Amino acid sequence: MEDCVFCKIVAGKIPCAKVYEDDFIISFLDIMPANRGHCLVLPKMHCETFLDIADKELENLVKVTKKIAKSLSLSIGNGSFNLVMNNGAAAGQVVNHAHLHIIPRFKGDRLRIKWSHKKYEDGEMEEIQQKIRKFM
Amino acid sequence: MEDCVFCKIVAGKIPCAKVYEDDFIISFLDIMPANRGHCLVLPKMHCETFLDIADKELENLVKVTKKIAKSLSLSIGNGSFNLVMNNGAAAGQVVNHAHLHIIPRFKGDRLRIKWSHKKYEDGEMEEIQQKIRKFM
């Protein structure tokens, strides 16, 4: 896609510190890392969110992600990492080409990737459960 | 695993608001949700982190996650959601049975799942890139 910064990286028009590439997937270091070694993994084909990635590509993506997370752990990490994928504007997605973050974590790194907890009212949980199941 | 709360849910010894189940995967509503409809997806077989999940199971997990994320979007969401998987104590993993969070997001929901950005020193990015590639 013409205006997509990740499509430009895939096409080699913008340089990146590549850590993995095959016919379908590319991975490179995030230039604005949450921690050293923060990688992005994405399908080369432009698609907006996780929901737009074809099943076959998702299978590739998840296996490549495991390969990279393992390599990160053996090289500069310690086996602790967050996988994060923001989908849609309300979820904080900035580049509209689906991408997954692998963020190596270190004890005391002060990174805060967590959330406050809400509470369900009585019966609300069952109501939501039924709504979701209806569309499965 | 005897002391694992998620293994107990899988075995039916602890109740849950189930939204999906097959032979390998289970998904249910998080009882301490970041937002209404926050789901957990996990392999039934006990394994500690993402790195311990067999490739075949990962393929299942990611396809089921897509199915649930789509259903969440159609039922109570709007297509915006975070996927998060915390692996290891330093990454904030609390229950040591690998699990993935699907968190529906709504405009102005005040949930903050993001991070501050660090900067690489000159040459540091290339050094890390080489280290990671060495273990691929």
Chai-1 contact restraints between the chains, C-beta under 6 A:
chainA,res_idxA,chainB,res_idxB,connection_type,confidence,min_distance_angstrom,max_distance_angstrom,comment,restraint_id
A,A17,B,M125,contact,1.0,0.0,6.0,A-B,restraint_1
A,A17,B,Q129,contact,1.0,0.0,6.0,A-B,restraint_2
A,V19,B,Q129,contact,1.0,0.0,6.0,A-B,restraint_3
A,V19,B,I132,contact,1.0,0.0,6.0,A-B,restraint_4
A,V19,B,R133,contact,1.0,0.0,6.0,A-B,restraint_5
A,L29,B,M125,contact,1.0,0.0,6.0,A-B,restraint_6
A,M32,B,H117,contact,1.0,0.0,6.0,A-B,restraint_7
A,P33,B,K118,contact,1.0,0.0,6.0,A-B,restraint_8
A,A34,B,W115,contact,1.0,0.0,6.0,A-B,restraint_9
A,G37,B,I128,contact,1.0,0.0,6.0,A-B,restraint_10
A,L51,B,K70,contact,1.0,0.0,6.0,A-B,restraint_11
A,D55,B,K63,contact,1.0,0.0,6.0,A-B,restraint_12
A,L58,B,V62,contact,1.0,0.0,6.0,A-B,restraint_13
A,E59,B,E59,contact,1.0,0.0,6.0,A-B,restraint_14
A,V62,B,L58,contact,1.0,0.0,6.0,A-B,restraint_15
A,V62,B,V62,contact,1.0,0.0,6.0,A-B,restraint_16
A,K63,B,D55,contact,1.0,0.0,6.0,A-B,restraint_17
A,K70,B,L51,contact,1.0,0.0,6.0,A-B,restraint_18
A,S71,B,I132,contact,1.0,0.0,6.0,A-B,restraint_19
A,S71,B,F135,contact,1.0,0.0,6.0,A-B,restraint_20
A,S71,B,M136,contact,1.0,0.0,6.0,A-B,restraint_21
A,L72,B,I132,contact,1.0,0.0,6.0,A-B,restraint_22
A,L74,B,F135,contact,1.0,0.0,6.0,A-B,restraint_23
A,S75,B,K131,contact,1.0,0.0,6.0,A-B,restraint_24
A,S75,B,I132,contact,1.0,0.0,6.0,A-B,restraint_25
A,S75,B,F135,contact,1.0,0.0,6.0,A-B,restraint_26
A,I76,B,K131,contact,1.0,0.0,6.0,A-B,restraint_27
A,G79,B,G88,contact,1.0,0.0,6.0,A-B,restraint_28
A,S80,B,G88,contact,1.0,0.0,6.0,A-B,restraint_29
A,S80,B,A90,contact,1.0,0.0,6.0,A-B,restraint_30
A,S80,B,A91,contact,1.0,0.0,6.0,A-B,restraint_31
A,F81,B,N87,contact,1.0,0.0,6.0,A-B,restraint_32
A,F81,B,A91,contact,1.0,0.0,6.0,A-B,restraint_33
A,N82,B,N86,contact,1.0,0.0,6.0,A-B,restraint_34
A,N82,B,A91,contact,1.0,0.0,6.0,A-B,restraint_35
A,L83,B,M85,contact,1.0,0.0,6.0,A-B,restraint_36
A,V84,B,V84,contact,1.0,0.0,6.0,A-B,restraint_37
A,M85,B,L83,contact,1.0,0.0,6.0,A-B,restraint_38
A,N86,B,N82,contact,1.0,0.0,6.0,A-B,restraint_39
A,N87,B,F81,contact,1.0,0.0,6.0,A-B,restraint_40
A,G88,B,G79,contact,1.0,0.0,6.0,A-B,restraint_41
A,G88,B,S80,contact,1.0,0.0,6.0,A-B,restraint_42
A,A90,B,S80,contact,1.0,0.0,6.0,A-B,restraint_43
A,A90,B,R105,contact,1.0,0.0,6.0,A-B,restraint_44
A,A90,B,F106,contact,1.0,0.0,6.0,A-B,restraint_45
A,A90,B,K107,contact,1.0,0.0,6.0,A-B,restraint_46
A,A91,B,S80,contact,1.0,0.0,6.0,A-B,restraint_47
A,A91,B,F81,contact,1.0,0.0,6.0,A-B,restraint_48
A,A91,B,N82,contact,1.0,0.0,6.0,A-B,restraint_49
A,A91,B,R105,contact,1.0,0.0,6.0,A-B,restraint_50
A,G92,B,K114,contact,1.0,0.0,6.0,A-B,restraint_51
A,R105,B,A90,contact,1.0,0.0,6.0,A-B,restraint_52
A,R105,B,A91,contact,1.0,0.0,6.0,A-B,restraint_53
A,F106,B,A90,contact,1.0,0.0,6.0,A-B,restraint_54
A,K107,B,A90,contact,1.0,0.0,6.0,A-B,restraint_55
A,L111,B,W115,contact,1.0,0.0,6.0,A-B,restraint_56
A,K114,B,G92,contact,1.0,0.0,6.0,A-B,restraint_57
A,W115,B,A34,contact,1.0,0.0,6.0,A-B,restraint_58
A,W115,B,L111,contact,1.0,0.0,6.0,A-B,restraint_59
A,H117,B,M32,contact,1.0,0.0,6.0,A-B,restraint_60
A,K118,B,P33,contact,1.0,0.0,6.0,A-B,restraint_61
A,M125,B,A17,contact,1.0,0.0,6.0,A-B,restraint_62
A,M125,B,L29,contact,1.0,0.0,6.0,A-B,restraint_63
A,I128,B,G37,contact,1.0,0.0,6.0,A-B,restraint_64
A,Q129,B,A17,contact,1.0,0.0,6.0,A-B,restraint_65
A,Q129,B,V19,contact,1.0,0.0,6.0,A-B,restraint_66
A,Q129,B,L29,contact,1.0,0.0,6.0,A-B,restraint_67
A,K131,B,S75,contact,1.0,0.0,6.0,A-B,restraint_68
A,K131,B,I76,contact,1.0,0.0,6.0,A-B,restraint_69
A,I132,B,V19,contact,1.0,0.0,6.0,A-B,restraint_70
A,I132,B,S71,contact,1.0,0.0,6.0,A-B,restraint_71
A,I132,B,L72,contact,1.0,0.0,6.0,A-B,restraint_72
A,I132,B,S75,contact,1.0,0.0,6.0,A-B,restraint_73
A,R133,B,V19,contact,1.0,0.0,6.0,A-B,restraint_74
A,F135,B,S71,contact,1.0,0.0,6.0,A-B,restraint_75
A,F135,B,L74,contact,1.0,0.0,6.0,A-B,restraint_76
A,F135,B,S75,contact,1.0,0.0,6.0,A-B,restraint_77
A,M136,B,S71,contact,1.0,0.0,6.0,A-B,restraint_78
